[in-house]
Each structure stands twice: as C-alpha cells, then as structure tokens.
C-alpha cells in the first residue's frame, strides 16, 4: 500500500534523525563540561590579575590611570566592535541573537559616526556571514576568524595588531559583543568595552572582593597575609617590583585586556555548547513525539487494511455459498 510505504519511510527518517540529534546532544554535553572547566580557570586567573593590578596601582603613586590604555581617548571617533558567534549552526537563536544585538548596539550608540569609522571584526563563521554584506569598515588585516581556532596563542598575535592600532589612534575604542551563560540552558548577550581597560577593571571589583573574602576565610591553612596573597592582594612593602612600578604596571595593561577578551571567548563557547545541547534536546523530544504520531497513524492504516482484506475474504466466502 502506497500510504503504508510512505509512512514507513517517514518513520525510518524520524528515527534516524532522533538518533542523530541524541548523539549531538551528548557531544554538546561533553564539550560543555570541558568549556565550563576552562572558563572557570580563566575567570579565576583573570580576576586575580585584576586584583594584583588594582592593589599595586592603589598602593603606589605611579600615575598609571593617565596611561592611554587605561583612560582611553577623550572623544573616541573610531570604534571597533568584536562580535563573537560560532562556526556552526544548530544551536537555536545563539548566533542570530548576538549578531542582532551587535547591530542594534552600533545603531543605537554610534549612529552619529560615519560608517567608515565603525569597524566590525567577526569571530565565528556565522557572524562573518552576517556582517559580510554590511558596509562597516575593515580596520584589521582580516575581517573574520573561525571561533574554533581562536586559542590564546592566536589571540596574543591578533591582540598585538589591535593594540598597535589603538596606540596609533586608528582604533580609539574596542568593544566585544558575546553571549554570557546564565546557566547550562540559557544565556544573555553582553557588550563589554575592553579598550580602554578601565571598564574591564570595574568588573573585577566585586570579584576581587570575593577573592579577598575567600582568602581570609581560608586563613586556618596559614596566616591572613598568606591568604590575602593567595587571593591576589599585596600589602605595601610585601612585593619588590623590578625594574620598576611604572614598567610593570604598563606591561600589565595589555595583559588585562587580552585575558578578559579570552574569558569572553571561553564564556561564549560555554553559551554555544549549552544552546546546542538545549536545541538538540528539544529536537530529540520533537522527534520522539513525531515517531509516536507516525506509529499511531501507521498502525491505524495497517489495521484498516487488514480489516478490509478480512471483509473481502468473508464477503467472497459468503457469495460462494
């Protein structure tokens, strides 16, 4: 029967799809755990570096706050927006949400600037495809970079180009638009200024205070001074800085920007895998519902065919009497 054959084909296709989405969900779960562990380590390293920098800057009279990387330009006129998405799809609204948020942010905050003074750099092929047809300026040697290849080694070389352009004034402000995970299943789009670094350092205030409390609460392991040292705090005179406070603090500024940007990449990866896990879980559930519906229709149609055949047999036998 044509109807039974068609339903059988659709049923096999639905079962195959369910197996695929279920496997992709398990892969995403594994990648999510690895990304969460990496993000946890990078976050602690990032906020410890902020704590060290803040403490050293506060306890010394060196005017690091006047440094270009710290305070930035008075009226930035050339802006670079970095958009972090993914290389692949099948992750729900993850890519669309971050790309739309980036464009809305540009239109809302930089509509007074000419398009030639607004640059967009895409990390992730999906963001690259989205902004390829947009008339934004190309301020770097490349306009897109695959998200899967952006590890800290690649990041260092790429950030050097941004820092050189920032010091020359061809880029006067750098912002990153990315998805920050709320939990394994949900995420929110965030826009953060990474150059100048003053905005990033404000984020570290609450985290630095948490590290201080954690360090003092673990004082039973050693002295309070040791706990504060582990938390990233240094009392005046505890640390001897060579070759001098100025060069050390100045060398820390690009590291703060680079490390926080790497943290944004790690958080985006967590949000991506979480979004793909959720999407594949929903797809698996939908496939299960479709399989149940097709099974019910298949059995009804098959039973109807058997009933019709029985009726024909009984009718033929009755006619021969």
N, C-alpha and C positions, 0 to 999 in steps of 0.2 A: 504493500500500500504506500502511495506517494506521501501521505501525511505522516505515517509512522517512520518512514525513512528520513524525512526532513527533521522530525522531532529527535530522532536518534542522532543525527548529525549535530544538531544544536546542543543536545545533551552532552555528547562527547567533547564538543568545543568548550562548553561551560566548565566541565570537569577539568579539562586541560588548563583553562585559564585560572581556575581555582588553585590548582597545584602550583602554577607559576607565581601567582600573587602571594600564596602562602610561603613559598621559598624566598621570594623577595622580601617579605616581611621579616623572616628570620635573619636574613643577611643584614637588613637595616638595624635589627635589634643588636646584633653583634657589633656593627660599626658604630652604633650609638653609644654603646658602653665604652668602646675604645676612645671615641671622641670626648665623652664626658670625663674620663680619666685624664686625658691630655689637657683638656680645658681646666680642670681643677689644678693641675700642676702649674700651668702657665699663669693662671689667675693669681695663685699664691706668689709666684716669682714676680709678677708684675706689680702687685701691691706692696711687696717687700721692697722692691726697688724704689717705688714712690715714697715709702716710709723713710728709707735711707736718705733719699734726695731731700725730702722736706725737712727732716731733722738737721741735716748738715747745713741747709740753706738758712734755717731759722737761727741756729746757734752760732752763726758766723756773720760777719758784717760785709761779706763779699756781695756786691750788688748784682747778683745773678738774675734778679727779677727784671732788670733792664735789658737783658740779652734778647736779641731778635727772636730766637727760637722760643723764648719764654713768653714775652709780652706780645710779639707779633707786630704787624703794621697797624698804624692808627686807623686808616680807612682802606681796608683791602679791596682792591678793584679787580683782581684776577683770582678766580676761585677754582679749585679742583675738587670735584665730588667723586669719591671712590664708591662704586656700587658692588657689593658682594652678593652673588647669587650662586647657582650651582651649574654644573656642566650637563646634567641630565634632568629630564622631566620626571613625571610620575610621582610627584611629591605635593600634590594638592595645589594650593594657591601660594606656595612658598615663593616661587620666582616672580609671579605676577605682582604679589603684594610688595616686595622690596623694590621692584622696578617702578611701579606706580608711585610708591611713597617717595622715591628719589626724584622723580619728575615733578611731583606736586611740591616737594620741598624747594626745588630750583625755581619753579614758577612763583612760589609764594615769597621767597626771600631774595631772589636775585633777578626779578623782572626788570629792575632799573639798569642792569648791566647789559651791554651788548653781548650777543651770543658768542662772539669771538673771544670774550673774556671769561667764559664759563667752560670749563673742561670736564669731561666725564671719562673716567677710567673704569672699565668693567672687569671684574674678576668673576669668572664663570661664563661659559659659552652662552647660557641663556640670557644673561644681562648684555653680553656683547651683541647678540642678535636683536635684542630690544632696542638698544641705542644706536645700532648701526645706521639707521635711516634718520636719526635725529641730528639737527645741524649744530651740535656742540663742538667746541674747539678740541683739537688734539694737542695737548700740552706736553705729552711724553713721547718717547720713541715708539711706543706701542699704544694701542687703544683698548686691547683686551688681553687677558691672560687666563688660562684654564685654572679653575679653582683647585683641581686635584693636584696640580704641580706647584702650587704656591706654598712651599715649606719655608722654614725660617732662613735657610741659605739663600733661596731665590729672593725672599723678602728683603734681606740685607742689601743685595745688589740693586734691587729696584728702589728701595728707600733712599739709597745714596743719590740716585737721579733726582728724586723729589726734593731732597734736602739741598742739593746744589741749585736747583731751580728756585727754591724758596729763598736761599741766601742772595741770589742774583735779582730777585724781585719778579721774575717771570711767572711765579706762582706765589700768591700772598696769603692764601688760606687753604687749608686742606680739611675736608670733612669725609667721613666714612658713613655709608648707609648700609646697615646689615640687619639681619634677624637675630634677636637675642632670645634664647629659650626661656620660657617661664617654667615649664615642666617638660616631661618627655613628649607630651601630646600637643602642647600649644606653644606659640612663640609670638613675639611682638617686634615690630620694626623700630629700629632706633637710629637716630642721626647723632653722630658724635664728632666734635672738632678734635683733630689730633695735632694740627699745627696752626697756631702756637700751642705749646703743651700746657699752658695754664689751665685750659678747660679740662684736660685729662687729669691733671693733678688734683682738681677739685673733686673728681670722682673718687680719688683714693682716700679722702679724708675719713669717711665712715669706715672704710675697710682698714685703714691704718689704726683707727681706734679699736676695732675688733681685734686686730693682731696684738695691740698693747694689752687688752684685757685677757686674751688667751695666754699671752706670755706671763702675765702676773699671776694668773690662776694656776699656772704650772710651776710656780716658784718652789714647790716642795721638791722638785727634781734638783734644784740648785738655788742660788740666790736670786733675788728680784732683778739685780743688774744683769745676770746671765739670761734670765727670762726675757727681759727687755731687749737684750742683744739678739736673742733668737727671734723676737718679734720685729726686728728692724729698727729699733730705737738705739740711739747712742747719746750718752751723757757728754757734756762738754769736757773735753780733755781725754776721753776714752780712746779716741782714734787719732792716730797721727796720719795726716794726709800728705802724700808725696806725688808729684813735685810741688803741689800747692793746691789750696782750696779752689781757686779760680779755674785752673785747667781741668780738675777732676769734675767739678760741677758742670762745666761746659761740655765735657765729654759725655756726661750722663743724660743731657737733654735729648739728643737724637736716640739714645737707647730707650728712654721712656716712651717716646713716640713710636718707635719700631716695635717695642714689646707690647704696647697696648694695641697697636694695629694687628699684631699677630694674635692677640687674645680675641679681637673681633673676628678674625678668620676662624679661630677654633670654635667660638660660640656660634658662628654661622653654620659650621659643619654639624654641630650638635642639633641645631634647629632643623637643618636639612634632613638629617637621618631620622629625627623624630617625626617630621612631617611626612617623609616617605613611609615610615613604619605605620603611621596612622592611616595614610591613604591606602596602603596595601592591605591593612587590616579591614578597612571598610570595603575594599574591592573583594576580599575573600568572603566577607559576610554577604555581600550582594550576590556573589556567585553561588553561594550556598542557597540563598533564597530562590535564585533563578533555577537551580538544579531541582529543588523541591517542586517548584511550579511546573517545570518541564516533565518531571517524573509523573506528577499527577495527571497532566494532560496526556502523556504517552500511555499511561495505564488505562485511562478512561477510553482513549481512542482504540487501544488494543482490545479492551474488554468489549467495546461496542462492535468491533469487527468479529470477534469470536461469537458474540450473541447473534449477529446477523447470519453468520455461517451456520450456527445451530438451527436457527429458524428456517433457513433454506433446506437443510437436511431433513428436518421434521416435516416441512411442507412437502418435499419431494416424496418422502416415505408415505405420507398420508394420501397423496394423489395417486399412488400406485395401488392402493387398496381397492 
